[in-house]
């Protein structure tokens, strides 16, 4: 079978236009199928496969990545999928097992783990070989695909051939997706994939953060190579071979006419004459791709202007001293009740609050305006929906509440049944069709790994396993982005740089589009313009003490999107990683902000990566500072954007702690992360509570750890950790209102059953305790507002909700991740409610809020507010709580929560029941070591 084709674009920002169904009514499917089916004889059945003598996992390594390995589809396959729902081979064969764990985990055993995961052993048994291929006729590399999942197992006898094969396999499995994202990274998506408002918003979001020229992209790869000696030269050679493999596949699929069908649907190729071109990939494309990945998942920080606005609002209401105390209590920089990844008392001070802040540049009240990005709109670029997408893109870019996602559960061998460490971990990268990640195994000189890599960056495995070790990551979010106030001079596009009036640099991207079969959006165009300074791109304008300023954002990984390649090269090298210390050294080469976890047969380890800039004494990373030498990063070189970075020993790190958990929670004491909400209630508690109990009991197994993860994946954080306190207040007096009393009974029953959002039975598409879930979903935003807005006032309450959204329920389209995205309960006011309610109840609270808010501290008044909003919530119908969207009818609670594989191309998949778990996930337990 041929490799299949991808979809349209990213997240709810990348839409599969509905015009495609109309196209199917008029297209001659039979004619198209005749010309577009996969090439015959591309893959011949093999009779043998290399034996995996270098695998020390003894069949106890597993992984999963829905919906399926196959992310390419020919035009014929797309048409058949749209018309009849048929799926190309291996396009969704991992979706069912992944989904089934939600109801199947209670009966899990070690023997059944691979009913829900893939066998991640090295190699392919001879009886399971589906195909063997020598890409482009090369004799130094072989791609074997297995029958069950179609994952490519790439084996090379030369380094060049190995990487060539990796590139060829990437083209086979993700060509369209890779093409989409190299355009996203350059801010050129609409001209390539269509002008849908969601596409406009997506390219704007990334261009605002990484407005690179082609020279910038080339300089980044040149710099990464030059700074890393032989390793850098090897990286360049690997990238060159990888690109050659991608381009060989482009040529072969073009001449054989089995290229992804989206190229036809978007007007780049002609289905009859084959006219048109698919551009070859070049090295700068990979840097553009890396910038997308880095800004999505690995760049903590930002939000300093929003922080300043909420501080000003607090000081305006309460005065400077009390207002600052109020603000700090909500910020929870280092909350003593926060769940920690490193829980043995280790302290790693970073970005802590200075005793005497220096250089703050807080805006004058009412003076802040966001810097425009889009100019010269024509046609459909001027519609209300297009402008709304631009607003949403800017909001997502400039907030510190970035997508974190991902979790990890790692237990030391001291507490397992076998005496070997057990790990269940993986990244939550969202749900897409095809998936942003792809699975592969790579075996060649200096490379031995299997796992997941971002499409287009799969010259190395980025998350996965080696011969006798596995590694994974979660987003960490420590602050590597600062905001500077540059004082303007001469006009709005000149600023003072170290005493000299200096011109800002304008970079511009002009995009235009016209309707296609895939996207019927009317023709339109616009220009994106960014003004760049030595201190980064301009994001806001304001006045500070009456002086006109521009606020810029400077990210330590800006102009360094390619630097992490060395770290991934090392993680793939069995000659380098031989134990936990080597793993930590490899992770130190990754400049993006991640938590890295490791397990082998004897040890576990953790390391927090990222280029953490050394700030000037007295600088508070929470707020904008003046763009003056005294407040710059230490030894900062503006030309290269390099500086002094905190040494490895000051990053949270550990070897052989009893257990590690991470769900984007706080890493360690005194280590301040940029996002708000790392307080007494965090979704990390859902893991910590379960894993700590397992460790206390001893005898942890792969099954028990998977069950702990899967159980947490169905838990409602608000119900499990906050609802008991709320009910204490409600129960402080008899509930006389019948509607409120009935709601309390339902909530208590659900709480007693475990407070999970789970189906009554597999495939029922109905929740057990559905009414209780509906009531809490409706009650939470109402109770938060009733609890806090009267005391804070609407202005301060609104400013604080801009720092931290109130809720992120699975169905909440208003949450940072949108609806149908799986990941939930990362950002919300659960810690505020928890601490405030406990204070009102008179219970001990460490690191409490500066005052009591619910009922102004009166238990009876607090109870009245809670009961009143509970009654209001109970009266809302399911259709009101779950209003419906393009996927779900109003009132369909299960569907509102359900996970959608967001189409990035032409193939569609059904939605699955909600789970809050990694997209790509490993289950590992090594039995031996080299």
C-alpha positions in Angstrom: 0.0 0.0 0.0 1.1 3.6 -0.6 1.7 5.9 2.2 -1.3 8.1 3.0 -2.1 11.7 3.1 -2.6 14.4 5.8 -5.2 16.9 6.4 -5.8 20.6 6.5 -4.1 22.6 9.2 -3.7 22.9 13.0 -6.1 22.8 16.0 -9.4 24.5 15.9 -7.3 27.1 14.1 -6.9 24.9 11.1 -10.2 24.0 9.5 -11.2 21.4 7.0 -13.5 23.5 4.9 -17.0 22.1 4.3 -16.8 22.8 0.5 -15.1 19.4 0.1 -18.4 17.5 0.5 -19.9 19.5 -2.2 -17.0 18.8 -4.4 -17.6 15.1 -3.9 -21.0 15.4 -5.5 -19.6 16.6 -8.8 -16.2 15.0 -9.0 -15.8 11.9 -11.1 -14.6 9.6 -8.3 -14.0 6.6 -10.6 -11.8 8.6 -12.9 -9.8 10.1 -10.0 -9.4 6.7 -8.3 -8.0 5.2 -11.5 -5.3 7.8 -11.6 -4.5 8.2 -7.9 -4.4 4.9 -6.2 -1.2 3.8 -4.5 1.6 2.6 -6.8 1.8 -1.1 -7.3 4.9 -2.9 -6.1 6.1 0.0 -4.0 6.6 -2.3 -1.0 7.3 -6.0 -1.4 6.5 -8.5 1.3 9.6 -9.5 3.3 10.3 -12.9 4.7 12.7 -11.9 7.5 13.6 -9.0 9.8 16.7 -8.1 11.7 16.8 -9.7 15.1 16.9 -7.1 17.9 20.0 -8.2 19.9 20.3 -4.7 21.3 16.9 -4.7 23.1 17.0 -4.9 26.9 13.3 -4.4 27.5 12.3 -8.0 27.3 9.0 -7.2 25.6 8.0 -4.8 28.4 8.2 -1.5 26.4 5.0 -0.3 24.9 3.7 2.8 23.2 0.7 4.3 21.5 0.1 7.3 19.2 -3.4 7.9 17.9 -5.0 8.0 15.4 -2.5 6.0 13.3 0.9 6.1 11.7 -0.4 6.7 8.2 -0.7 10.5 7.8 -0.7 10.6 4.0 -3.6 9.9 1.7 -3.9 10.0 -2.1 -6.7 12.0 -3.6 -8.7 8.8 -4.2 -8.4 7.8 -0.6 -9.5 11.3 0.6 -12.5 11.1 -1.7 -13.5 7.6 -0.5 -13.1 8.8 3.1 -15.3 11.8 2.6 -17.9 9.9 0.7 -18.0 6.6 2.5 -15.9 6.9 5.7 -13.4 4.4 4.6 -9.9 4.7 6.1 -6.6 4.3 4.4 -4.5 1.5 5.9 -3.0 2.4 9.4 -4.7 5.8 9.4 -6.6 5.1 12.6 -5.7 1.6 13.9 -4.2 3.1 17.1 -7.3 5.2 17.9 -9.5 2.4 19.1 -7.0 0.8 21.5 -6.2 4.3 22.8 -9.8 5.1 23.4 -10.7 1.8 24.9 -8.3 2.3 27.9 -10.9 4.7 29.4 -13.3 1.9 30.2 -10.8 -1.0 30.0 -8.2 0.0 32.6 -10.0 -1.5 35.7 -9.5 -5.0 34.3 -6.0 -4.4 33.1 -3.2 -7.0 33.6 0.4 -7.0 32.4 -0.6 -9.5 29.7 -3.3 -7.1 28.4 -1.3 -3.9 28.3 -0.7 -4.4 24.5 -4.4 -4.6 24.0 -4.3 -0.9 24.6 -0.7 -0.1 23.5 1.7 -1.2 20.8 4.6 -3.5 21.4 7.6 -1.1 21.3 10.3 -3.7 21.1 13.1 -3.2 18.6 12.7 -4.8 15.2 9.8 -6.7 13.6 9.2 -10.4 14.0 9.4 -12.2 10.6 5.8 -13.2 10.8 4.8 -9.5 11.3 6.6 -7.9 8.5 4.2 -6.2 6.1 6.7 -4.7 3.7 10.3 -4.1 3.1 11.6 -1.2 1.0 15.0 0.1 -0.2 14.1 3.8 -0.6 15.2 5.3 -3.9 17.0 2.0 -4.6 19.6 2.6 -2.0 21.5 -0.4 -0.7 22.6 1.1 2.6 19.1 1.5 4.2 16.0 -0.6 4.6 12.5 0.5 5.7 10.5 -2.4 7.2 6.9 -1.8 8.2 5.0 -4.0 10.6 1.5 -5.5 9.9 -0.2 -4.2 13.0 0.6 -0.5 12.9 2.6 0.2 9.8 5.3 1.9 11.8 8.6 2.4 9.8 11.6 0.5 11.2 14.6 2.1 9.5 17.9 0.2 9.5 21.0 1.7 7.9 24.5 0.4 7.3 25.8 4.0 6.9 24.9 7.1 8.8 23.9 8.9 5.6 21.7 6.0 4.5 20.0 5.8 7.9 19.1 9.4 7.9 18.1 9.3 4.2 15.7 6.5 5.2 14.3 8.5 8.1 13.6 11.4 5.7 12.0 9.1 3.1 9.8 7.5 5.8 8.8 11.0 7.0 7.7 11.9 3.5 5.7 8.7 3.2 3.9 9.3 6.5 3.6 13.1 6.9 4.5 15.0 3.7 1.4 17.3 3.6 1.6 18.0 7.3 5.3 18.9 7.1 4.5 21.2 4.2 1.7 22.9 6.2 4.0 23.6 9.1 6.9 24.9 7.2 4.5 27.5 5.9 3.1 28.1 9.4 6.6 28.7 10.7 7.2 31.3 8.0 3.8 33.0 8.5 2.7 31.9 5.0 -0.1 29.4 5.6 -3.0 31.2 4.0 -1.3 31.4 0.6 -0.6 27.7 0.8 -3.6 26.1 2.4 -6.3 28.7 2.1 -7.6 31.9 3.7 -10.0 30.4 6.3 -10.1 32.7 9.3 -8.7 29.9 11.4 -5.7 29.7 9.1 -5.2 33.4 9.3 -5.2 33.3 13.1 -2.7 30.5 13.1 -0.1 32.1 10.9 -0.5 35.4 12.8 0.1 33.7 16.1 3.4 32.2 15.1 4.6 35.2 13.0 4.1 37.5 16.0 6.3 35.3 18.1 9.0 34.3 15.5 9.1 36.9 12.7 12.1 35.5 11.0 13.6 36.3 7.6 15.1 33.6 5.5 18.5 34.9 6.5 17.5 34.5 10.2 16.6 30.9 9.6 19.8 30.1 7.9 21.9 31.8 10.5 20.3 29.7 13.2 21.4 26.4 11.7 24.8 27.8 10.9 25.2 29.0 14.5 24.1 25.7 16.0 26.6 23.8 13.8 29.5 26.2 14.5 29.0 26.2 18.3 29.0 22.4 18.6 32.2 21.1 16.9 32.0 17.5 15.7 28.5 17.1 17.0 27.4 20.1 15.1 29.0 18.9 11.9 27.3 15.5 12.4 24.0 17.2 12.9 24.4 19.1 9.6 25.3 15.9 7.8 22.3 14.2 9.3 19.9 17.0 8.3 21.3 17.0 4.8 20.8 13.2 4.4 17.3 13.5 6.0 16.3 16.3 3.5 17.6 14.2 0.6 15.3 11.4 1.7 12.3 13.7 2.0 13.0 15.1 -1.5 13.5 11.7 -3.0 10.1 10.7 -1.8 8.6 14.0 -3.2 10.1 13.1 -6.6 9.0 9.5 -6.5 5.4 10.3 -5.4 5.1 13.1 -7.9 6.2 11.0 -10.8 4.2 8.0 -9.6 1.2 10.3 -8.8 0.6 9.0 -5.3 1.5 12.2 -3.6 -0.9 13.5 -0.9 -4.3 14.5 -2.4 -4.4 17.8 -0.5 -2.0 19.2 -3.1 -4.8 18.7 -5.7 -7.5 20.0 -3.4 -5.6 23.2 -2.6 -4.7 23.9 -6.2 -1.0 23.0 -6.1 -1.3 20.0 -8.4 -3.6 19.1 -11.3 -5.3 15.7 -10.9 -5.6 15.1 -14.7 -2.4 16.5 -16.1 -0.2 16.3 -13.0 0.8 19.9 -13.6 2.2 21.9 -10.7 5.0 21.3 -8.3 5.7 20.2 -4.7 8.6 22.2 -3.5 11.6 20.4 -2.2 12.5 20.9 1.4 15.5 22.8 2.5 17.4 23.2 5.7 15.7 26.5 6.6 12.3 24.7 6.4 13.4 22.6 9.4 14.3 25.6 11.4 10.8 27.1 10.6 9.3 23.8 11.8 11.4 23.8 15.0 10.2 27.3 15.7 6.6 26.1 15.6 7.3 23.3 18.0 9.3 25.4 20.4 6.8 28.2 20.6 3.9 25.7 21.1 5.4 23.5 23.7 8.8 24.8 24.9 8.9 28.5 25.6 7.8 29.4 29.1 7.2 33.0 30.0 5.6 36.2 28.8 2.5 37.8 30.2 4.5 40.6 32.0 2.2 43.3 30.6 -0.9 41.5 31.7 0.7 41.0 35.1 1.4 44.7 35.3 -2.2 45.5 34.4 -3.6 43.3 37.2 -1.1 44.7 39.7 -2.1 48.2 38.8 -5.8 47.3 39.2 -5.1 45.8 42.6 -3.1 48.9 43.7 -5.8 51.1 42.4 -8.4 49.4 44.6 -6.4 48.8 47.7 -3.5 51.1 47.6 0.1 50.3 46.7 1.0 48.3 49.8 -2.2 46.3 50.3 -2.8 46.0 46.6 0.7 44.4 46.1 -0.1 41.9 48.9 -3.4 41.0 47.3 -1.7 40.6 43.9 1.1 38.4 45.3 -1.4 36.2 47.1 -3.2 35.4 43.8 0.1 35.0 41.9 1.3 32.2 44.2 4.8 32.3 42.9 6.0 29.7 45.4 3.0 28.3 47.2 3.9 26.1 50.1 0.9 23.8 49.4 1.8 23.3 45.7 2.5 19.7 44.4 6.1 19.3 43.4 7.9 17.0 41.0 11.0 17.1 43.3 9.5 16.5 46.7 12.5 15.6 48.9 13.0 19.2 50.0 15.4 20.3 47.2 15.4 24.0 46.5 16.3 25.5 43.1 15.7 29.3 43.4 14.9 30.9 40.0 13.0 34.0 39.1 12.2 34.6 42.7 10.7 37.9 43.9 13.5 40.4 44.7 13.4 42.2 48.1 13.8 45.5 46.4 12.7 45.4 42.7 14.7 47.5 40.3 14.0 48.8 36.9 10.3 48.2 36.8 8.5 49.9 33.9 4.8 49.7 34.8 2.5 51.4 32.3 0.5 54.4 33.1 -3.2 53.5 33.8 -5.2 53.2 30.6 -2.2 53.7 28.3 -1.6 50.2 27.0 -2.5 49.3 23.4 -1.6 46.2 21.6 0.7 46.5 18.7 -1.1 45.9 15.4 0.1 43.0 13.3 -2.2 42.9 10.3 -2.4 45.7 7.8 -3.9 46.4 4.3 -6.8 43.9 4.6 -8.6 43.1 1.4 -11.5 40.8 0.5 -12.3 38.1 3.1 -9.4 39.3 5.3 -11.7 42.1 6.4 -14.6 40.0 7.6 -15.7 40.0 11.2 -14.6 36.3 11.6 -11.2 37.1 10.2 -10.7 40.0 12.6 -12.0 37.8 15.5 -9.3 35.2 14.7 -6.7 37.8 14.7 -7.8 39.0 18.2 -7.7 35.4 19.5 -4.3 34.7 18.0 -2.9 37.8 19.7 -4.4 36.9 23.0 -2.9 33.4 22.9 0.5 34.7 21.9 0.9 37.3 24.6 -0.4 35.3 27.6 1.7 33.3 30.0 -1.0 30.6 30.1 0.5 28.6 27.3 -0.3 25.0 26.5 1.6 22.9 28.9 0.0 19.5 28.8 1.9 16.2 29.1 2.4 14.0 32.1 4.8 11.5 33.7 4.6 8.8 36.4 8.0 7.2 37.2 8.6 4.9 40.1 12.0 3.8 41.5 12.8 0.0 41.5 12.9 0.2 45.3 9.1 0.3 45.2 8.2 -2.0 42.3 7.4 -5.7 42.3 10.3 -6.6 40.0 12.9 -4.3 41.6 13.2 -2.5 38.3 11.9 1.1 37.7 8.5 1.5 36.0 7.5 4.5 33.9 4.3 5.6 32.2 4.9 8.9 30.5 4.3 11.0 27.4 3.5 14.4 25.9 0.0 15.8 25.4 0.4 17.4 22.0 -3.3 17.6 21.2 -5.3 15.4 18.9 -4.9 15.9 15.1 -5.4 13.9 12.0 -2.6 13.2 11.1 -0.9 13.6 14.4 1.8 16.2 14.8 4.1 13.4 16.0 5.0 10.2 14.1 6.4 6.9 15.3 9.5 5.3 14.0 12.5 3.1 14.9 15.9 4.2 13.7 18.9 1.8 13.8 22.2 2.8 12.3 25.8 3.9 13.1 25.5 6.0 16.3 21.7 5.8 16.4 19.5 3.3 18.1 16.1 4.4 19.2 12.3 4.0 18.8 9.6 6.5 19.6 7.9 9.7 18.5 9.2 12.7 16.6 7.6 15.8 15.3 6.8 15.5 11.6 9.6 17.1 9.6 12.0 16.9 12.5 12.3 13.1 12.7 16.0 12.8 11.9 16.2 11.7 15.5 13.6 10.2 17.9 12.7 13.0 20.2 10.6 11.1 22.8 11.0 7.3 23.2 13.5 4.6 24.0 17.0 3.5 23.4 18.5 0.1 23.8 18.2 0.0 27.6 16.6 3.3 28.6 13.5 5.4 27.9 13.0 9.1 28.1 10.1 11.5 27.9 9.2 15.1 28.6 6.5 17.5 29.9 6.3 21.2 29.3 7.9 23.0 32.3 7.0 26.7 31.7 9.8 28.4 33.6 10.3 32.0 32.5 12.7 32.5 29.6 10.8 35.4 28.1 11.2 39.0 29.5 9.4 42.2 28.5 11.4 45.4 28.1 10.1 48.9 27.9 12.1 50.7 25.1 11.8 54.4 25.3 10.8 56.0 22.0 12.7 58.8 20.3 12.2 60.8 17.1 9.0 58.9 16.2 7.1 55.7 17.0 9.6 53.6 15.1 12.8 54.8 16.8 14.0 53.9 20.3 16.8 54.5 22.7 19.4 51.7 22.6 22.1 52.3 25.1 21.7 56.0 24.7 21.5 56.1 20.9 18.3 56.8 19.0 18.1 53.7 16.8 15.6 52.7 14.1 13.4 49.7 14.6 13.6 47.1 11.9 10.4 46.3 10.0 9.8 42.8 8.7 6.8 42.1 6.6 5.0 39.1 5.2 2.4 39.7 2.5 -0.2 36.9 2.0 -2.9 36.4 -0.5 -5.3 33.6 -1.2 -8.2 32.5 -3.4 -10.9 29.9 -3.2 -9.9 26.2 -3.7 -11.8 23.0 -3.6 -10.4 22.5 -0.1 -11.1 26.0 1.2 -13.8 28.0 -0.4 -12.9 31.2 1.5 -13.3 34.2 -0.8 -10.2 35.8 -2.1 -8.4 38.1 0.2 -5.0 39.4 1.3 -3.2 41.3 4.0 0.3 42.2 5.2 1.8 41.2 8.6 4.3 43.7 9.9 6.4 43.4 12.9 8.8 46.0 14.3 11.9 44.4 15.7 14.3 45.9 18.2 17.5 44.6 19.8 15.2 43.6 22.7 12.9 41.6 20.5 9.7 42.3 18.6 7.3 45.1 19.7 4.1 43.7 21.3 2.5 46.8 23.0 2.7 50.5 23.1 2.2 52.6 26.3 3.4 55.4 28.4 5.5 55.0 31.5 5.6 58.1 33.7 4.4 60.0 30.7 7.2 58.8 28.4 6.2 57.0 25.3 7.5 53.4 25.2 7.1 50.2 23.2 7.0 46.9 25.1 9.1 44.2 23.5 9.4 40.5 24.3 12.8 38.8 24.4 12.9 35.0 24.5 16.2 33.2 25.2 15.4 30.7 22.5 14.6 33.5 19.9 17.1 33.1 17.0 18.1 29.7 18.6 15.3 27.4 17.4 17.8 24.9 16.0 20.1 24.6 19.1 18.3 21.7 20.7 19.2 19.4 17.8 22.4 18.4 19.6 20.5 17.2 22.7 18.3 15.0 20.6 21.3 13.6 18.7 22.9 12.6 22.1 19.7 11.0 23.4 19.7 8.7 20.3 23.3 7.7 20.6 23.8 4.5 22.6 27.5 5.3 22.8 26.7 8.5 24.7 23.7 7.6 27.0 24.8 4.8 29.3 23.1 5.9 32.5 21.1 8.7 34.2 24.0 11.2 34.4 24.6 10.9 30.7 20.9 11.4 30.1 21.0 14.6 32.2 24.0 15.9 30.2 22.2 15.3 26.9 19.1 17.1 28.1 21.3 20.1 29.1 21.8 20.7 25.4 18.1 21.3 24.9 17.3 25.0 25.2 13.5 24.7 25.2 11.7 24.6 28.5 10.9 21.0 29.3 10.9 18.5 32.2 12.8 15.4 31.2 12.3 12.0 32.7 14.4 8.8 32.4 14.2 5.2 33.3 16.4 2.2 32.8 16.7 -1.2 34.6 18.2 0.3 37.7 17.8 4.0 37.8 15.4 6.9 37.3 16.3 10.5 36.7 14.9 14.0 36.1 16.2 17.2 34.5 14.7 20.5 33.8 16.0 22.0 30.5 16.0 25.5 29.0 18.3 28.4 28.6 17.4 30.3 31.8 18.9 33.8 31.5 20.8 35.2 34.4 18.9 38.4 35.2 20.3 41.6 36.6 20.2 41.9 40.4 16.8 43.3 41.5 15.0 42.6 38.3 11.5 41.0 38.9 10.8 38.6 36.0 7.0 39.1 36.5 6.9 42.7 35.2 8.3 44.8 32.3 11.7 46.5 33.0 13.4 49.3 31.3 15.5 48.5 28.3 18.7 49.8 29.9 22.1 48.1 30.4 21.6 47.9 34.1 18.5 45.6 33.7 19.6 43.5 30.7 20.4 39.8 31.0 24.0 39.4 32.2 26.5 39.4 29.4 23.8 39.7 26.8 24.9 39.9 23.2 22.0 41.5 21.2 23.4 40.5 17.8 23.4 36.7 18.6 20.8 36.9 21.5 23.1 35.0 23.8 23.7 35.7 27.5 24.8 34.0 30.7 22.5 31.2 31.6 22.0 29.5 34.9 24.3 26.5 35.3 23.0 23.0 35.1 23.3 22.4 38.8 20.8 25.2 39.4 18.2 23.6 37.2 15.9 21.2 39.1 17.5 17.8 38.7 17.4 14.5 40.5 18.5 10.8 40.3 16.6 7.9 41.9 13.9 9.8 43.9 11.3 7.4 45.2 8.9 8.5 42.5 8.4 11.4 40.1 5.2 12.9 38.8 4.6 15.8 36.5 1.5 17.3 34.9 3.0 20.7 34.2 3.0 21.4 37.9 5.7 23.2 39.9 9.1 21.5 39.6 10.7 22.3 43.0 10.7 24.7 45.9 11.6 28.2 45.0 11.6 27.5 41.2 9.1 30.0 39.9 7.3 29.2 36.6 5.6 31.8 34.4 2.0 30.4 34.3 -0.3 31.3 37.2 -2.2 28.6 39.1 0.6 26.5 40.8 -1.2 26.4 44.1 -2.8 24.1 46.5 -5.0 22.3 43.9 -3.4 21.4 40.6 -4.0 18.5 38.2 -0.6 17.2 39.3 -2.3 16.3 42.6 -4.4 13.8 40.7 -1.2 11.9 39.9 0.7 12.5 43.1 -2.2 11.3 45.3 -2.4 8.0 43.3 1.3 7.3 42.8 2.2 8.2 46.4 -0.3 5.6 47.6 1.1 3.0 45.3 4.6 3.7 46.5 3.5 3.5 50.1 2.0 0.1 49.4 5.0 -1.2 47.4 5.0 -3.8 44.7 4.2 -1.3 41.9 3.8 -2.9 38.5 3.3 -1.6 35.0 -0.4 -2.4 35.3 -0.9 -0.5 38.5 0.9 2.5 37.2 -1.1 2.5 34.0 -4.3 2.2 36.1 -3.2 5.2 38.2 -2.7 7.3 35.1 -5.9 6.2 33.5 -8.0 6.8 36.6 -6.5 10.3 36.9 -7.3 10.8 33.3 -11.0 10.5 34.0 -11.1 12.5 37.2 -12.7 15.9 37.6 -10.1 17.9 39.5 -12.7 20.4 40.8 -14.9 17.6 42.2 -12.1 15.5 43.6 -10.1 18.2 45.4 -12.5 21.2 45.9 -16.1 20.0 46.0 -15.7 18.4 49.5 -14.8 21.8 50.9 -17.7 23.4 49.1 -20.1 20.9 50.5 -18.8 21.5 54.0 -19.9 25.1 53.6 -23.3 24.1 52.1 -23.8 21.6 54.9 -23.1 24.1 57.7 -26.9 24.6 57.8 -29.8 22.5 56.5 -30.5 23.0 52.8 -34.2 23.8 52.7 -34.6 24.6 49.0 -35.7 21.4 47.2 -33.7 22.1 44.0 -30.5 22.9 45.9 -31.0 19.9 48.2 -31.4 17.5 45.2 -28.3 19.0 43.6 -26.3 18.4 46.8 -27.5 14.8 46.9 -26.4 14.2 43.3 -23.0 15.8 43.8 -22.4 13.8 46.9 -23.3 10.6 45.2 -20.9 11.3 42.3 -18.2 12.3 44.8 -18.7 9.0 46.6 -18.4 7.1 43.3 -15.0 8.7 42.6 -15.9 11.9 40.8 -15.0 10.6 37.4 -16.3 11.6 34.0 -16.8 8.1 32.6 -19.3 6.3 30.5 -22.0 4.0 32.0 -20.4 1.3 29.9 -18.0 1.1 27.0 -19.5 2.9 24.0 -22.7 4.1 25.7 -21.9 7.7 25.1 -23.7 8.5 28.3 -22.0 9.5 31.6 -22.7 7.9 34.9 -23.8 10.6 37.3 -24.5 12.8 34.3 -26.7 15.2 36.3 -24.0 15.8 38.9 -21.5 16.5 36.2 -23.8 18.9 34.5 -24.5 20.7 37.8 -20.8 21.2 38.6 -20.0 22.3 35.0 -22.7 25.0 35.4 -21.9 25.8 39.0 -18.2 26.4 38.9 -18.1 29.6 36.9 -21.1 31.0 38.8 -19.7 30.2 42.2 -16.3 31.6 41.4 -17.8 34.9 40.3 -20.1 35.0 43.3 -17.2 34.2 45.6 -14.7 36.7 44.4 -16.1 39.5 42.3 -17.9 41.3 45.2 -14.7 41.6 47.1 -12.3 42.2 44.3 -14.6 44.5 42.3 -15.3 43.9 38.6 -12.2 45.6 37.4 -9.7 43.7 39.4 -11.7 40.4 39.0 -11.5 40.9 35.2 -7.8 41.7 35.3 -7.1 38.5 37.3 -9.1 36.3 35.0 -7.0 37.6 32.2 -4.0 36.2 34.1 -5.7 32.9 34.9 -8.9 31.6 33.3 -11.6 30.6 35.8 -12.2 27.1 34.4 -10.9 24.5 32.0 -13.5 21.8 32.0 -13.4 19.2 29.1 -16.3 20.8 27.3 -15.1 24.4 28.0 -14.6 26.1 24.6 -13.6 29.1 26.6 -10.6 27.4 28.1 -7.0 28.0 26.8 -7.1 24.7 24.8 -10.6 25.1 23.3 -13.2 22.4 23.1 -12.7 18.7 22.2 -9.0 19.0 23.0 -8.7 16.4 25.7 -6.3 18.3 28.0 -8.3 19.8 30.9 -7.9 21.3 34.3 -4.5 22.8 33.7 -5.6 26.4 34.2 -8.3 27.5 36.6 -9.2 29.1 40.0 -9.4 25.9 41.9 -6.5 26.8 44.3 -8.1 30.2 45.0 -11.5 28.6 45.8 -9.8 25.9 47.9 -7.8 28.3 50.0 -10.6 30.8 50.4 -13.2 28.2 51.4 -10.9 26.6 53.9 -10.1 30.0 55.4 -13.8 30.8 55.8 -14.3 27.4 57.4 -11.5 28.2 59.9 -9.3 25.4 58.6 -5.5 25.9 58.5 -4.2 27.3 55.2 -0.5 27.8 54.3 0.1 30.6 51.8 -3.4 31.8 51.9 -5.0 34.7 50.1 -4.5 38.1 51.7 -8.1 38.2 52.8 -11.3 36.2 52.9 -13.6 36.7 49.9 -16.5 34.3 50.0 -19.3 36.1 51.9 -16.6 38.6 53.0 -15.4 36.0 55.4 -18.8 35.3 56.9 -19.6 31.5 56.8 -23.4 32.1 56.6 -23.0 34.7 53.8 -20.6 32.5 51.9 -23.1 29.6 52.2 -25.8 31.9 50.8 -23.7 32.7 47.8 -22.8 29.0 47.2 -26.4 27.7 47.7 -27.8 30.5 45.5 -25.5 29.8 42.6 -25.9 26.0 43.1 -29.7 26.4 42.7 -29.1 28.6 39.6 -26.8 26.0 38.1 -29.2 23.1 38.9 -31.9 24.9 37.0 -29.8 25.1 33.8 -30.7 22.5 31.2 -28.1 20.3 29.5 -28.7 22.3 26.3 -27.8 25.5 28.1 -24.7 24.1 29.7 -23.6 22.3 26.5 -24.9 24.5 23.7 -23.6 22.4 20.8 -21.2 23.1 18.0 -20.3 21.8 14.6 -19.7 18.4 16.1 -22.3 18.0 18.8 -26.0 18.8 19.2 -27.1 21.0 22.1 -27.4 19.1 25.3 -25.2 16.1 24.3 -22.9 16.1 27.3 -20.7 13.2 26.3 -20.1 14.7 22.9 -19.4 18.1 24.3 -16.5 16.5 26.3 -15.4 14.1 23.6 -12.0 14.3 21.8 -11.9 15.2 18.2 -9.0 14.4 15.9 -8.7 17.9 14.4 -8.3 17.5 10.7 -5.1 18.9 9.2 -5.8 17.3 5.9 -8.4 15.3 4.0 -9.0 12.3 6.3 -11.6 12.4 9.0 -12.0 10.3 12.1 -14.8 9.9 14.7 -14.6 11.5 18.1 -13.8 9.4 21.1 -14.7 9.5 24.8 -12.9 12.1 26.9 -9.6 11.2 28.6 -7.0 13.6 30.1 -3.8 11.8 29.1 -0.8 12.1 26.9 -1.3 11.8 23.2 1.9 9.7 22.7 2.5 7.5 25.7 5.1 4.9 26.7 4.8 2.1 29.3 8.3 0.8 30.1 10.1 -1.6 32.5 13.6 -2.6 31.6 14.9 -5.9 32.9 18.6 -5.6 32.0 21.3 -3.1 31.1 24.3 -3.2 28.8 
